Amino acid sequence: MPSIPDWKHLHDATILGTSLEWQTGEVRVRVRLSAAEPRAADVVVSECSLLMCPRHHPWGPSISINEVRQSTRTGGNIRLEIEVQSGDVIEIEGRAVVLEGKS
């Protein structure tokens, strides 16, 4: 049985896609973890109020995550920044953020 992923497992994970369900405001960033047993996981942000996905590649093309940062904003929203190894930073704000492992 695979272990529950930890945020540190996102370093070097591959970004597979990003989706926003407009009605509920749920954002999902699908990734393939780079751990010993590669598998899928979703970063899930509920009640999204901001989603920015630049794709300018200032450091060159890449689909891998460099770093993930979280902070709490005024009003209690959580800001999630996913820095891609291309130099782009995906920014998402919402009420809650979870990392869900997939089998």
N, C-alpha and C positions, 0 to 999 in steps of 0.2 A: 504494500500500500504506500503510495507516494506521500511524502510529508507535506504539510501546509507550507506554501511559499512565504518567505519573509521579504520585506522591502529590499534587503541587501541583495537578494537574488535577481533584482532587476538590472544590475550592472551587467552590461554586455547582452542583455536579452534583446531579441529581435522584435521590432514592432511589426505586427501583421495588419492592423487596421484600427480605425477610430470610427465610432458611430455615436449619434445623438438621437435619442427618441424625443422628438419635440414636445409631445403632449405631457410626458412625465418629467422631462428634463434630465433623464438618465444618460450619462456619457459612459461608454465602454471603450477602453483602449485594450485591444487584444494583443498579447505578446507570447512569444515562445521563450521560455526561461532557458538560461545557459548553464544551468546546474548539471551535475553528473547525469541525471536522467532528464533530457530535454522534454518539456511538456508545455502545454498551453496554460495561460492564466489571463485573467481580466482585471484591469484596474477599473473600478466602478465608482463614479462620482454621482451622487443623487442630488436632485434639485439644482442642476447646473444653472448658473447665471452668467458664466463667461466661458467661452471656448475659443482659443486662438491656436491655429495650427500652421505656423509659417513653414515653408519648405524652400528655403533659399540656398541651402548647402554652403554657408560661408567657409566651412572647414573642408569641404569636399563631400561627395555623396556617401551616405551611410544609412543603414536601417537599424542600427544598434543603439541601445540606451547607454549613455555615459553616467548620468546621475539623476536621482529623483529627490526633489526637495518639497517639504510641506510646511505651511505656516498658517496660523489662524489670523483671520482678518477682523476688522472692526465689524460688529454685528454677528460674530460667531461663524461666518463662512470659513471654509478651508480652501486655501490656495495650493494647488498642486502644480509643480513645474517639472516637466520631464525633459531633461536636456539630452538631445540626440547627439551622437558622435559626429554628426554633420555640422554641429554648432547651432542648429535650430533649437528653440525651446517651445514645447507645447505647454500652454498655460490653461488651466481649468480651475474654476471656482465653483463650489457647491456646498451643500449642507453637511455631507458626509463622504468619506473616501474609504474604500475597502479594497483589498487585494484578494481575489478569489482564484483558487487553484482549480484546474480542470483535470479530469482523469485521462 
